[in-house]
Amino acid sequence: MGKATADRPQTPRGRRAVVASLMLCMGLAALDSTIVSTAVPQIVGDLGGFSVFSWLFSGYLLAVTVTLPVYGKLSDTFGRKPVLIAGSILFLLGSLLCAAAWNMAALIAFRVVQGLGGGALQGTVQTLAADLYPLEQRPKIQAKLSTVWATSAVAGPALGGVLAAYADWRWIFLINLPLGAVALWLLIRHLHEPKRDRDTTERPRIDWAGALTVFACGGVLLTALVQGGVAWPWLSAQSIALFGTGLALIAVLVLIERRAAEPIIPGWVWRRRTIAAVNLALGALGLLMVAPTVFLPTYAQSVLGLAPIAAGFVLSVWTLSWPVSAALSQHVYRRIGFRNTAMLGIGTATLILLAFPFLPYPGQAWQPTLLMLFLGAALGLFQLPLIIGVQSTVGWAERGTTTASVLFCRQTGQTIGAALFGAVANGVLAARLDGASDLDSVTRSLDSGAPAEHVRRAIADAVHSVYFGAACAAGLAFLVLLLMAPRRFPVIKDPED
């Protein structure tokens, strides 16, 4: 092997060790989003706080989302290694504190600490994956990371249930410690980033005002979306106050970022057609992903009459086809380009989502399972070319910020989708059941036995409406790519070895 390029490890052995550490870091973040859910009954039984337990997930999600842009900018300024190491240590500290939590309030606070580290794991791992390999080889590492997410989606709930049932729920956090320690050791020993050309007479300037405003603005708006329609009505004083405060903070953020020498969210992220189009398209991906991940398990249990494990399998099949399709997508985008490959994937996904409302009632379990298998394949063809393509249009000094903006938009899309489709589902249920129920109460009633026939039909109609909304989001992503994205991405050629 020839001389390594400026931003890649110098030996194949070192690169493999770094890839292993990245997969472990991504595994920590991916596993954490699924392993906690099955242990909630044991956690609530031990600590109490049933009325606020949803913040175990919301608090973590908020912290991850609002820190993504900050970590992206910091990795471009100081390098990937210190940011990833600091984020990993913060995540492991949060895990240790979660295991020691003495009540629900403490556990929620420590989950936020975990999320503050989780933002560094998600964004920096994806950025380093692009740094490690030239354009032609990036699908390999991205396919490995997709496999980590797929494995975590399947294994996380089962592992969480086993630990909660046969050990103690605190082990779902303690298990992060040895995995994280191995990842840190590999990173510290094998990741060697070359020094960048920088004016040594001038210290890097950090936009602390912008960072704090991003935290405040994102936290306020995401809290409004997460809690609206759940903890309080959408048109209540709480919602109006939060949305009003969020809009005011957006205006303040724009003013701060315009004046900052090194803004956390630079304006070029939205002025460049390619990056802006990918941000909007992956925001729509986050939106449509809510339909299967949130609503399909309820549909499988209440309409199809499946047990929880079988219902989980109906959902999990898309995690099998997604990484396979992503790994094979390179053969498509090398022929027809990044944009056209992504349009092919999201166009197919639109048709699959539109097919869901036409499934027969009550139907057979294999029917939605087959649709989910096809949907995973279509989305693998959509997401990976966009991520690889947009990372290839910028140099090292802008790659962290670009990757973080993409992931931030996808996370925000999921939050908006949860609020939007939750309102849609509850509205349909209220109309079908004369205002007597919503999706949360229907889901809780499943524990007491199979729902009545009219309730089953109402749930089916609600989920069909959500899938139709998801198809609209997919169609919107298609139009964004068609009208905004350039036919050929302006790829920056990698320096030759």
N, C-alpha and C positions, 0 to 999 in steps of 0.2 A: 504494500500500500504506500502511496506517495505521501508527501507532506500534507498534514491535515490543514483544513481551512481554518480561518480565524475563530470560528465559533463552534468547532467540534472537537471532542476528545481525541487525543493523539494516537491511541492504539485501539484496535478492535476489541481487545479484552476490556479495556477501560470503558469503551462505549457500551458493551454488553452489561457491565456492572451498573452503569448509570441507568440503562433501560430497566434493569431489574429494580433499582431503587424507585424509578418513576412509576412502575407498575404497582409497587407496594404503596407508594404515596397515594396514587389514584385509588387503589383498593381500600385504603383507609377512608377516603372521602365517599366512595361509592357504597361501601358496606355500611357506613354510619347512617346513610339515608334510608336504609331498609331494615337494619337489624333491630332498631329500637321499637318499631311498630308492634311486633308480636309480643313484646314484653310489657306493654302498657298496663294490662290488668294487674300484673305482679307489682309494678312500680306504684300504681295508684293504691293498691291494697296495702303497701308498706308505708308510703309517704302521705297518702291522702291527696287532696287537691284535684279531684275529678273535674271540677268546673273549669280548670285552667290548663289541663294536661295537653291540650292542643298546641300550647306555646312551646312544648318540647320540640315540635317540628317547626312551627312558625318562627320562633326565636332563632333557631339555627339557620333557617332559610334566609331570614332578614340579614343576619350577620354575614353570611357567605355572599349574598348579592351585593350589598353596599360596599364591601371591601374589594371586590373584583377590580374596579377601575384603579383603586389606589395601589394595589399590589402590581398591577400591570405597569403603571408608570414607574414605581420603585424598581421593578426588575429591569426596565430600560435604562434607569439612571445608575443603579449600583450593581447590576448583574443578577442573573437568575439564582446563583448558588446561595448568596446570603439571604435572599427573600424566601427561598424554599426552605432553607434550614430554620429560619426564624418562624415561618408559618408552621412547620412540622412540630417544633418545640411547643408553640402556643397551642396547637391542636392536642398534643399529648398531655400538656398541662391541664387543658380543659377536660380531657378524658379522665385523668386522675382525680380531679375535683368532682366530676360527675359521680364517680364511684364512691366518693366520700360524702355525697350530699345527704343532709339530715332532714330536709323537707322539700316539698315541690318547688317552692320559690327559689331555694338554693340550686336545685337541679336545673331549673329553667335558666338561671343566671349563668351557671357553668356551661350549659349548652350553647349559650351565646358566645362564651369564651372559645369553645370548640369551633363555632362557626367563624369567628375571627381568624382562626388558623386555617379553617377549611377553604376560605377564599383564596389563600395563597397556594394551597395544594392544587385546587382545580385549575386556576389560571396559569400558574407557573409551570406545572407539568405539561400542559398543552403547548406552551411556548417553547420549552426545552425540547419537546418532541420534534418541533420544526428546526431548532438549532442543530440537533444531533445529526440529521440526515439531509442530503440534497433532495431536491424536488422529486426525483425519480424513485427514491426509496422511502419517502414519507408515508405512503399508504401502509407499509409494513408496521411501522411503530404505531400509527393511528389505529390499525386493525387490532393490535395487541391491547391498546388501551380500551377499545370498544369491547374486546373480549372480557376485560376486567369488569367493566360495567355490567355486561350480560351475566357473568358468573355471580357477581354480587347481588344482582336482582333476583336470581334464583336461590342462591345459598343464604342470603341475609336473613330473610324471614324464618327459614328453617333453623339456622344457627341461633338466632335470637330466642326462638321458642324452646330449643333444647337447653340453652344456658339458663333461661328463666325457670324452666320446669325442673331441671335436675341439679342445678348449681345455685346460682343467685343472680338476680337481674344486674347486679353491679359488675358482673363479669363481662357483660356486653360492652362495657367501657374499658375494663382492665385489659381485655384482649388486644386493644389497640397498642398497648405499651411495648410488648416485644416486637410486634410487626414494625412499629414506628422506629424503634431503636435500631433494627437491622437496616431500614431504609436510610436513616441518618448516617449510620456508619459507612454505608456504600457511597452516599453522596459526599461525605467529607473526605473519604479516601480517594475516590476515583473521578469526581467531577472537577476538572481543572479548566476554568475559564481564562483565556488569555486576557491580558490587560488591554483595555480599549484606549484609543487615542482620545485624550481629553486635555483640555487646558488646565495644567496643574496649578496655575496661578489663581484660579477661580474655583471655589468650592461649589459642589452641586447645590442648587437652590431647590428646596422642597416646598411645594405649594400647600402648606399646612392649612391655610384658610380654606382653600378649595377642598382639601381632604375632609375637613370637619363638616363643611357644608354638604358634601356628598353623603356623608354618614347621616346627617340630620335630615336632609331632603329624602333620601332613599328610605330611611327608617320610618319617617312620618307617612309617606305615601304608601309604602308596602304594608304598614300596619293598618291603614285605612282600607286597603284592598283585602287583607287577610281577615280582619275582624268585621268589616261591613257586611250586614246581612246575617251575621252569626252572633256576635256579642251585642250588637245594636242594629236597628234598622238603617237602611241606606240613607234615608232622608232625615236621620236624627241629627241633633245638635253635634254629637260626637263626630259623625262622618263629615258633616259640613265643615266643622272646625279643622279636622285633620286635612281634608283636601284643600281647604283654603290656605292653611299653613304650608302645605307642600308646594302649592303653586307659587306662593310668595318666596319660598326658599329656592325654587327653580330660577326665579328672576334674580335673586341675590347671587346664585351660583354662576349664572351667565355673566353678570358684571364682574365677579371675582376672576373667572377664568379668562375673560378678555384682557384683564390687566396683569395677569400672572406671567412671569417670565417663563416658567415651566409648568403649564397648567396640568392638573390631574386628568382632565378630559379635554384634550386639545381640539380646536375647531376642525382640523383636517380630518378627524374621524368621520365627520358628517359632510365635509365638502368634497371628498373623493367619492366618485360615483360607485366604484366597486365596493368599498368598505361600507358605505351607507346602504347599498342594496343588500349586501350580505347580512348586515345588522338587522334590517327590517325583515328579511326572509327568515332568519333564524329566530327572531322574535315571534313570528307567526308559527314556527315549528314548536316553540315552547307553548304557545296557546293551544295548538291542536293536540299536543301530547296529553293534555289534561283529560280529554275524552276517554281514552282507554285506561290510563293509569288510575283515575279516580272513580270512574263510573262503571267500567266493565265488570269489576268484581261483584258489585251490587247486582248488576243485571244477571250475571251468571248464577248467583245464589238465589235471587228472588224470582226471576223469570224462568230460568232453565232448571232450577231446583238442585243445583250442584252443591256439594259440600265445600267448605272454605278452601281445602287443599286443591280440589279439582278446579275451583274457580280461579285460584292463583295460577294454575297451569294454563288456563285459557289465555290469561294475560301474558305469561312469561314466554310463550312461544315466539313473540316478536323479538325477544332478546337473543334468540338463536339465529334468526335470519338476518337481523340488522348487521352484526359484525361480519358475517360472510359476504353480504352484499357490499359493505363498505370496502372490504379487502379486494373485491373484484372490480370495484368502480374505476380503478386506475386504467383498466383495459378499455373502458368506455370514454373517459374524459381525455385520454391521450389521442383518441380519434376525433371526437366531436367537441372537445373543449369543456371547461369547468361549468360554464353557464348552461349549456345545452344538456349536459348530464344531469345537473341539478333540476332543470325544468322537466326532464323526462321522469325523474324520481318523484317530484312533488305533483306532477300531473297525474301519474299513476296513483299516488296516494289519495288525491282528490276523488278519483273514481271509486277507490276502495271504500273510503269513508262514506261516500254517497250510497254505496251498496248496502251499508249496514241497516239503514231504516227499512229496507225492502226485504230483510230476512223474515221468513214466515214466523208466525206466533203460534205456540211458544218456541218452536224450533228445536233443533238438535245441537248438542254442544260442539260438534265438529264444524258447524257452519261459522260461528264467530271465531273459532280457533283458526280455521283456514284463512279467514280475512286478516286476522292479526299476523299470521305468518307472512302473507303477501305485503301487509302494511310495513312490517319491519324491513323487508327487502327493499321496498320503495324508498323508505326514509334513509336507509343506509346509502342508497344511491344519491340521495339529496344532500344530506348533511356533510359527509366527509369531503366531497369535491369542493364545497364552499369553504370549509375551514382550511384545507390545504391550499386552495386557490388564493384566498385572501391573505394568508400568511406569506405566500410567495410573491405578493405584490409590494412588500415592504422589506427594508433592511433590518439588521439586528436591532438597531437603536429604536425602531418603531414597532417591532414585532410583539413585545409584551403588551403595549397599550392596545394594539389592534386585536390581539387574541382576547384580551380582557373585555373589550367593548362587545365583541361577538357573544361571549359567554354571558355577559351582563344582560344583553338584550334577550337571550334565550331564557335566562332565569326570570327576568321581569315578565316575559310573555307567559311563563307558567303561572306566575302569581296572578296576573290579570285574568288568565284563563280560568283559574280556580274560582275567582270571584264571579266572573261573567257567566260561566256555565253552571255554577252553583245556583245563581239567580234564575237562569233559564229552566233548570231542572225543577227547582222549587215552584216556579210559576206554573209549569205544566202540571205538576202534581196537585197544586192548589186548585187549578181549573178542573181537573178530572175528579178530584175528591171533595169538591165544594169547600175548599179552603181548610180541610180538616187535618192536613198533614204536610210535612216537608220531607226532603230526602234523609236528613239526619234521624228524624223520629222513625221513619220507615226502616232505615238500616238497623237501628237499635231494636226494633220489634222483631227482626228476623231471629233473634236468639230465643224468642218464645214460641217459635213454630213457623210453618209456611204461611205467607200472607194470603189473604182472601183473593179470589179471582179478579175482582175489580181493582184491587191494589196492584196485582201483578201486571195487569194491562196498563195501569197508570204509570208504573215504573218503566215498562217497555216504551211507552210513548215519550216519557221524559228523557230516557237515554237516547232514543232515536232522534229527538230534537237536538240533544247535545252533539251527537255525531254529525248531524246536518250543519250545525255551527262550526264544528271542526273542519268539515269539508269546505266551508266558506273561507276559513282561515288558510287552508291549503291553497285554495284558488287565489287568495290574496297574495300569498308568497309567489305563486306562479306569475301573476301580473307584475309584481315588483321586479322579478328577475327579467321578465320580458321587456319592460319599459325603462328600467333604470340601469340594470347591469350591462356593461359593455359585452359585445359578442365574444371578444377575446380578452381575458384578464391581462393587464399589463405586468407580466411576470418579470421579476428581476432575476437574471441568470446568476446561478451560484458560481463563485470562483472555483476554478478547476484545482483538483488536488495536485 
